[in-house]
Amino acid sequence: MSGSPASPSPAPSLGSALRAWWAGRPPTAGAAVMATGVVSIGLHLTGYDVLSRVTLAMTAAAWVALAADFAVRLVRGRERWLTEAGTPGALTAVAATTVLGTRVCALGRVTLAEALLALAVVLWPVLLVTVVRQWRRGMPGAVFLCCVATQGLAVQGAVLAKAEAAAWLAHTALVLFWLGLVLYAVALALFDLRQVAEGAGDQWVAGGALAVSALAGAELLAADDEGLYLWNDDDTGVLRTVTVALLVLALTWYAVLLVAEVRWPRPRYDMCRWATVFPMGMTAAATLSVAAAVDVPSLRGLGEVLLWAAVAAWLAVAAAALAAALASVRSRAPR
């Protein structure tokens, strides 16, 4: 008696194609949330509140989607989660949460901002220790995310300290600020400088980490302006000097990386390009904030120019990301 013929395997549906595309995203996808969030912050600082709220809504929606996926992978795919948690890109979970929390706090949603900061504080040591264990020489630009995540906590802590007149939170943020600079120095020693010419986009985080550090310094100075008497004159002088120096270094990195992009163009889209937009936007936000914190109004014009450059980069990368996503889904969808 002959066996029955094997039934054909079902054709993949559009839904399964979408799920396959979503499941294939790397941990660095959180950089898209960071980039969109920092653009929202920059637009808020320059008074474009309607555009800022639109990009904030996009940031929040993307953050919720990635947070849900983070939780699902932790519960259902523990082995894959542990593998991805050891990569530098995992720290985008912390950084993206602090960027969203900082912008939410500016809206006056202090309770929500506190919840986001608490979540980031819980994730930060777990992911940081896991990532640091995998460090080696010749790392890509994502190695600087250890500094970005730490300084993100410092920024949000300083912003909340100002909103709530909480001196203890500002002092904690100051400790994180100095720790972030130590982590930057270590990351710089491990960074492969050839990435400036060869990187897929995350080489920009080398400058973005200094920009978020400058932003943290500016927010710490601003917190003291609320009458909390956080620092004495000597401490304030040191903080001002370091903050300005960090901004100068961030702008120097920006110039170097921009020249490298012209000298060694890399027009092909890569997910790491979101890690280019984030530093561009963060440099703009840092310039605007430092201008106010140290009372140098002339910096504001530069900050606005950098902001619109970041907006243009965001639009270009978003269009390329959408095209890449559609092509990926079409390749998996039934024909």
Contacts in CASP RR format, 6 or more apart in sequence:
PFRMAT RR
TARGET T0000
AUTHOR 0000-0000-0000
METHOD contacts of the structure
MODEL  1
MSGSPASPSPAPSLGSALRAWWAGRPPTAGAAVMATGVVSIGLHLTGYDV
LSRVTLAMTAAAWVALAADFAVRLVRGRERWLTEAGTPGALTAVAATTVL
GTRVCALGRVTLAEALLALAVVLWPVLLVTVVRQWRRGMPGAVFLCCVAT
QGLAVQGAVLAKAEAAAWLAHTALVLFWLGLVLYAVALALFDLRQVAEGA
GDQWVAGGALAVSALAGAELLAADDEGLYLWNDDDTGVLRTVTVALLVLA
LTWYAVLLVAEVRWPRPRYDMCRWATVFPMGMTAAATLSVAAAVDVPSLR
GLGEVLLWAAVAAWLAVAAAALAAALASVRSRAPR
11 334 0 8 1.000
12 20 0 8 1.000
12 332 0 8 1.000
12 333 0 8 1.000
12 334 0 8 1.000
13 333 0 8 1.000
13 334 0 8 1.000
14 329 0 8 1.000
14 333 0 8 1.000
14 334 0 8 1.000
16 332 0 8 1.000
17 329 0 8 1.000
17 330 0 8 1.000
17 332 0 8 1.000
17 333 0 8 1.000
17 334 0 8 1.000
18 329 0 8 1.000
20 332 0 8 1.000
21 325 0 8 1.000
21 328 0 8 1.000
21 329 0 8 1.000
21 332 0 8 1.000
22 69 0 8 1.000
25 69 0 8 1.000
25 271 0 8 1.000
26 84 0 8 1.000
26 87 0 8 1.000
26 89 0 8 1.000
26 271 0 8 1.000
27 84 0 8 1.000
27 85 0 8 1.000
27 87 0 8 1.000
27 89 0 8 1.000
27 90 0 8 1.000
27 92 0 8 1.000
27 93 0 8 1.000
28 89 0 8 1.000
28 92 0 8 1.000
28 142 0 8 1.000
28 202 0 8 1.000
28 271 0 8 1.000
28 272 0 8 1.000
28 274 0 8 1.000
28 275 0 8 1.000
29 66 0 8 1.000
29 92 0 8 1.000
29 271 0 8 1.000
29 274 0 8 1.000
30 62 0 8 1.000
30 66 0 8 1.000
30 89 0 8 1.000
30 92 0 8 1.000
30 93 0 8 1.000
30 95 0 8 1.000
30 96 0 8 1.000
30 274 0 8 1.000
31 89 0 8 1.000
31 92 0 8 1.000
31 96 0 8 1.000
31 202 0 8 1.000
31 271 0 8 1.000
31 272 0 8 1.000
31 274 0 8 1.000
31 275 0 8 1.000
31 277 0 8 1.000
31 278 0 8 1.000
32 62 0 8 1.000
32 274 0 8 1.000
32 321 0 8 1.000
33 59 0 8 1.000
33 62 0 8 1.000
33 63 0 8 1.000
33 66 0 8 1.000
33 92 0 8 1.000
33 96 0 8 1.000
33 99 0 8 1.000
33 100 0 8 1.000
34 92 0 8 1.000
34 95 0 8 1.000
34 96 0 8 1.000
34 99 0 8 1.000
34 274 0 8 1.000
34 278 0 8 1.000
35 274 0 8 1.000
35 275 0 8 1.000
35 277 0 8 1.000
35 278 0 8 1.000
35 281 0 8 1.000
35 314 0 8 1.000
35 317 0 8 1.000
36 55 0 8 1.000
36 58 0 8 1.000
36 59 0 8 1.000
36 62 0 8 1.000
36 314 0 8 1.000
37 55 0 8 1.000
37 56 0 8 1.000
37 59 0 8 1.000
37 99 0 8 1.000
37 100 0 8 1.000
37 103 0 8 1.000
38 99 0 8 1.000
38 278 0 8 1.000
38 281 0 8 1.000
38 282 0 8 1.000
38 285 0 8 1.000
38 310 0 8 1.000
39 55 0 8 1.000
39 277 0 8 1.000
39 281 0 8 1.000
39 307 0 8 1.000
39 310 0 8 1.000
39 311 0 8 1.000
39 314 0 8 1.000
40 52 0 8 1.000
40 53 0 8 1.000
40 55 0 8 1.000
40 56 0 8 1.000
40 59 0 8 1.000
40 103 0 8 1.000
41 52 0 8 1.000
41 99 0 8 1.000
41 102 0 8 1.000
41 103 0 8 1.000
41 106 0 8 1.000
41 285 0 8 1.000
42 52 0 8 1.000
42 281 0 8 1.000
42 284 0 8 1.000
42 285 0 8 1.000
42 288 0 8 1.000
42 307 0 8 1.000
43 49 0 8 1.000
43 51 0 8 1.000
43 52 0 8 1.000
43 55 0 8 1.000
43 307 0 8 1.000
43 311 0 8 1.000
44 52 0 8 1.000
44 103 0 8 1.000
44 106 0 8 1.000
45 285 0 8 1.000
45 288 0 8 1.000
45 289 0 8 1.000
45 307 0 8 1.000
46 288 0 8 1.000
46 304 0 8 1.000
46 307 0 8 1.000
52 103 0 8 1.000
56 103 0 8 1.000
56 104 0 8 1.000
56 107 0 8 1.000
59 99 0 8 1.000
59 100 0 8 1.000
59 103 0 8 1.000
60 100 0 8 1.000
63 96 0 8 1.000
63 97 0 8 1.000
63 100 0 8 1.000
66 93 0 8 1.000
66 96 0 8 1.000
70 93 0 8 1.000
73 80 0 8 1.000
73 81 0 8 1.000
73 84 0 8 1.000
74 81 0 8 1.000
82 130 0 8 1.000
84 90 0 8 1.000
85 126 0 8 1.000
85 127 0 8 1.000
85 130 0 8 1.000
85 131 0 8 1.000
86 127 0 8 1.000
86 130 0 8 1.000
86 131 0 8 1.000
86 133 0 8 1.000
86 134 0 8 1.000
87 131 0 8 1.000
87 134 0 8 1.000
87 142 0 8 1.000
88 131 0 8 1.000
88 139 0 8 1.000
88 140 0 8 1.000
88 141 0 8 1.000
88 142 0 8 1.000
88 143 0 8 1.000
88 145 0 8 1.000
88 146 0 8 1.000
89 131 0 8 1.000
89 142 0 8 1.000
89 145 0 8 1.000
90 127 0 8 1.000
90 130 0 8 1.000
90 131 0 8 1.000
91 127 0 8 1.000
91 128 0 8 1.000
91 131 0 8 1.000
91 145 0 8 1.000
91 146 0 8 1.000
91 148 0 8 1.000
91 149 0 8 1.000
92 145 0 8 1.000
92 149 0 8 1.000
93 123 0 8 1.000
93 127 0 8 1.000
94 120 0 8 1.000
94 123 0 8 1.000
94 124 0 8 1.000
94 127 0 8 1.000
94 128 0 8 1.000
94 149 0 8 1.000
94 152 0 8 1.000
94 153 0 8 1.000
95 145 0 8 1.000
95 148 0 8 1.000
95 149 0 8 1.000
95 152 0 8 1.000
97 116 0 8 1.000
97 119 0 8 1.000
97 120 0 8 1.000
97 123 0 8 1.000
98 116 0 8 1.000
98 117 0 8 1.000
98 120 0 8 1.000
98 149 0 8 1.000
98 152 0 8 1.000
98 153 0 8 1.000
98 155 0 8 1.000
98 156 0 8 1.000
99 152 0 8 1.000
100 116 0 8 1.000
101 112 0 8 1.000
101 113 0 8 1.000
101 116 0 8 1.000
101 117 0 8 1.000
101 156 0 8 1.000
102 113 0 8 1.000
102 152 0 8 1.000
102 155 0 8 1.000
102 156 0 8 1.000
102 159 0 8 1.000
104 112 0 8 1.000
104 113 0 8 1.000
104 116 0 8 1.000
105 113 0 8 1.000
105 156 0 8 1.000
105 159 0 8 1.000
105 160 0 8 1.000
105 163 0 8 1.000
106 159 0 8 1.000
108 163 0 8 1.000
110 160 0 8 1.000
110 163 0 8 1.000
110 164 0 8 1.000
113 156 0 8 1.000
113 159 0 8 1.000
113 160 0 8 1.000
113 163 0 8 1.000
114 160 0 8 1.000
116 156 0 8 1.000
117 153 0 8 1.000
117 156 0 8 1.000
117 157 0 8 1.000
117 160 0 8 1.000
120 149 0 8 1.000
120 152 0 8 1.000
120 153 0 8 1.000
120 156 0 8 1.000
121 153 0 8 1.000
124 149 0 8 1.000
124 150 0 8 1.000
124 153 0 8 1.000
127 149 0 8 1.000
128 146 0 8 1.000
128 149 0 8 1.000
128 150 0 8 1.000
131 145 0 8 1.000
131 146 0 8 1.000
132 146 0 8 1.000
135 143 0 8 1.000
135 190 0 8 1.000
136 190 0 8 1.000
137 190 0 8 1.000
137 192 0 8 1.000
138 190 0 8 1.000
138 191 0 8 1.000
138 192 0 8 1.000
139 187 0 8 1.000
139 190 0 8 1.000
139 191 0 8 1.000
139 192 0 8 1.000
140 191 0 8 1.000
140 192 0 8 1.000
140 195 0 8 1.000
140 199 0 8 1.000
140 200 0 8 1.000
140 202 0 8 1.000
140 203 0 8 1.000
141 191 0 8 1.000
141 195 0 8 1.000
141 199 0 8 1.000
141 202 0 8 1.000
141 203 0 8 1.000
141 204 0 8 1.000
141 205 0 8 1.000
141 206 0 8 1.000
141 275 0 8 1.000
142 202 0 8 1.000
142 205 0 8 1.000
142 272 0 8 1.000
142 275 0 8 1.000
143 187 0 8 1.000
143 190 0 8 1.000
143 191 0 8 1.000
144 184 0 8 1.000
144 187 0 8 1.000
144 188 0 8 1.000
144 191 0 8 1.000
144 205 0 8 1.000
144 206 0 8 1.000
144 207 0 8 1.000
144 208 0 8 1.000
144 209 0 8 1.000
145 205 0 8 1.000
145 209 0 8 1.000
146 180 0 8 1.000
146 183 0 8 1.000
146 186 0 8 1.000
146 187 0 8 1.000
147 180 0 8 1.000
147 181 0 8 1.000
147 183 0 8 1.000
147 184 0 8 1.000
147 187 0 8 1.000
147 209 0 8 1.000
147 212 0 8 1.000
147 213 0 8 1.000
148 205 0 8 1.000
148 208 0 8 1.000
148 209 0 8 1.000
148 212 0 8 1.000
150 176 0 8 1.000
150 179 0 8 1.000
150 180 0 8 1.000
150 183 0 8 1.000
151 176 0 8 1.000
151 177 0 8 1.000
151 180 0 8 1.000
151 209 0 8 1.000
151 212 0 8 1.000
151 213 0 8 1.000
151 215 0 8 1.000
151 216 0 8 1.000
152 176 0 8 1.000
152 212 0 8 1.000
152 216 0 8 1.000
153 173 0 8 1.000
153 176 0 8 1.000
154 173 0 8 1.000
154 174 0 8 1.000
154 176 0 8 1.000
154 177 0 8 1.000
154 180 0 8 1.000
154 216 0 8 1.000
154 217 0 8 1.000
154 219 0 8 1.000
154 220 0 8 1.000
155 173 0 8 1.000
155 212 0 8 1.000
155 215 0 8 1.000
155 216 0 8 1.000
155 219 0 8 1.000
157 169 0 8 1.000
157 170 0 8 1.000
157 172 0 8 1.000
157 173 0 8 1.000
157 176 0 8 1.000
157 219 0 8 1.000
158 169 0 8 1.000
158 170 0 8 1.000
158 173 0 8 1.000
158 216 0 8 1.000
158 217 0 8 1.000
158 219 0 8 1.000
158 220 0 8 1.000
158 222 0 8 1.000
158 223 0 8 1.000
159 219 0 8 1.000
159 223 0 8 1.000
160 166 0 8 1.000
160 169 0 8 1.000
161 167 0 8 1.000
161 169 0 8 1.000
161 170 0 8 1.000
161 173 0 8 1.000
161 223 0 8 1.000
161 228 0 8 1.000
162 170 0 8 1.000
162 219 0 8 1.000
162 222 0 8 1.000
162 223 0 8 1.000
162 226 0 8 1.000
165 226 0 8 1.000
165 227 0 8 1.000
165 228 0 8 1.000
167 228 0 8 1.000
167 229 0 8 1.000
167 230 0 8 1.000
170 220 0 8 1.000
170 223 0 8 1.000
170 224 0 8 1.000
170 228 0 8 1.000
170 230 0 8 1.000
171 230 0 8 1.000
173 216 0 8 1.000
173 219 0 8 1.000
173 220 0 8 1.000
173 223 0 8 1.000
174 220 0 8 1.000
174 230 0 8 1.000
176 216 0 8 1.000
177 213 0 8 1.000
177 216 0 8 1.000
177 217 0 8 1.000
177 220 0 8 1.000
180 213 0 8 1.000
181 213 0 8 1.000
184 209 0 8 1.000
184 210 0 8 1.000
184 213 0 8 1.000
187 209 0 8 1.000
188 206 0 8 1.000
191 206 0 8 1.000
195 202 0 8 1.000
195 203 0 8 1.000
196 203 0 8 1.000
196 206 0 8 1.000
196 256 0 8 1.000
196 257 0 8 1.000
196 260 0 8 1.000
197 260 0 8 1.000
197 263 0 8 1.000
197 264 0 8 1.000
198 264 0 8 1.000
199 266 0 8 1.000
199 272 0 8 1.000
200 266 0 8 1.000
200 270 0 8 1.000
200 272 0 8 1.000
200 273 0 8 1.000
201 266 0 8 1.000
201 270 0 8 1.000
201 272 0 8 1.000
201 273 0 8 1.000
201 275 0 8 1.000
201 276 0 8 1.000
202 272 0 8 1.000
202 275 0 8 1.000
202 276 0 8 1.000
203 257 0 8 1.000
203 260 0 8 1.000
204 257 0 8 1.000
204 275 0 8 1.000
204 276 0 8 1.000
204 278 0 8 1.000
204 279 0 8 1.000
204 280 0 8 1.000
205 275 0 8 1.000
205 278 0 8 1.000
205 279 0 8 1.000
206 253 0 8 1.000
206 257 0 8 1.000
207 249 0 8 1.000
207 250 0 8 1.000
207 253 0 8 1.000
207 254 0 8 1.000
207 257 0 8 1.000
207 279 0 8 1.000
207 283 0 8 1.000
208 250 0 8 1.000
208 253 0 8 1.000
208 278 0 8 1.000
208 279 0 8 1.000
208 282 0 8 1.000
208 283 0 8 1.000
209 279 0 8 1.000
210 246 0 8 1.000
210 247 0 8 1.000
210 249 0 8 1.000
210 250 0 8 1.000
210 253 0 8 1.000
211 246 0 8 1.000
211 247 0 8 1.000
211 250 0 8 1.000
211 254 0 8 1.000
211 279 0 8 1.000
211 281 0 8 1.000
211 282 0 8 1.000
211 283 0 8 1.000
211 285 0 8 1.000
211 286 0 8 1.000
212 282 0 8 1.000
212 286 0 8 1.000
213 246 0 8 1.000
213 250 0 8 1.000
214 243 0 8 1.000
214 244 0 8 1.000
214 246 0 8 1.000
214 247 0 8 1.000
214 250 0 8 1.000
214 286 0 8 1.000
214 289 0 8 1.000
214 290 0 8 1.000
215 282 0 8 1.000
215 285 0 8 1.000
215 286 0 8 1.000
215 289 0 8 1.000
215 290 0 8 1.000
217 239 0 8 1.000
217 242 0 8 1.000
217 243 0 8 1.000
217 246 0 8 1.000
217 293 0 8 1.000
218 243 0 8 1.000
218 286 0 8 1.000
218 289 0 8 1.000
218 290 0 8 1.000
218 292 0 8 1.000
218 293 0 8 1.000
218 294 0 8 1.000
219 289 0 8 1.000
219 293 0 8 1.000
220 230 0 8 1.000
220 239 0 8 1.000
220 243 0 8 1.000
221 236 0 8 1.000
221 239 0 8 1.000
221 240 0 8 1.000
221 243 0 8 1.000
221 293 0 8 1.000
221 294 0 8 1.000
222 289 0 8 1.000
222 292 0 8 1.000
222 293 0 8 1.000
223 230 0 8 1.000
224 230 0 8 1.000
224 231 0 8 1.000
224 236 0 8 1.000
231 239 0 8 1.000
240 293 0 8 1.000
240 294 0 8 1.000
243 290 0 8 1.000
243 293 0 8 1.000
243 294 0 8 1.000
244 290 0 8 1.000
244 294 0 8 1.000
247 286 0 8 1.000
247 287 0 8 1.000
247 290 0 8 1.000
250 283 0 8 1.000
250 286 0 8 1.000
251 283 0 8 1.000
251 287 0 8 1.000
254 279 0 8 1.000
254 280 0 8 1.000
254 283 0 8 1.000
254 306 0 8 1.000
269 317 0 8 1.000
269 320 0 8 1.000
269 321 0 8 1.000
269 323 0 8 1.000
269 324 0 8 1.000
271 321 0 8 1.000
273 317 0 8 1.000
273 320 0 8 1.000
273 321 0 8 1.000
274 317 0 8 1.000
274 321 0 8 1.000
276 313 0 8 1.000
276 317 0 8 1.000
277 310 0 8 1.000
277 313 0 8 1.000
277 314 0 8 1.000
277 317 0 8 1.000
280 306 0 8 1.000
280 309 0 8 1.000
280 310 0 8 1.000
280 313 0 8 1.000
281 306 0 8 1.000
281 307 0 8 1.000
281 310 0 8 1.000
283 306 0 8 1.000
283 310 0 8 1.000
284 303 0 8 1.000
284 304 0 8 1.000
284 306 0 8 1.000
284 307 0 8 1.000
284 309 0 8 1.000
284 310 0 8 1.000
285 307 0 8 1.000
287 299 0 8 1.000
287 300 0 8 1.000
287 302 0 8 1.000
287 303 0 8 1.000
287 306 0 8 1.000
288 299 0 8 1.000
288 300 0 8 1.000
288 303 0 8 1.000
288 304 0 8 1.000
288 307 0 8 1.000
290 296 0 8 1.000
290 299 0 8 1.000
291 297 0 8 1.000
291 298 0 8 1.000
291 299 0 8 1.000
291 300 0 8 1.000
291 301 0 8 1.000
291 303 0 8 1.000
292 300 0 8 1.000
END
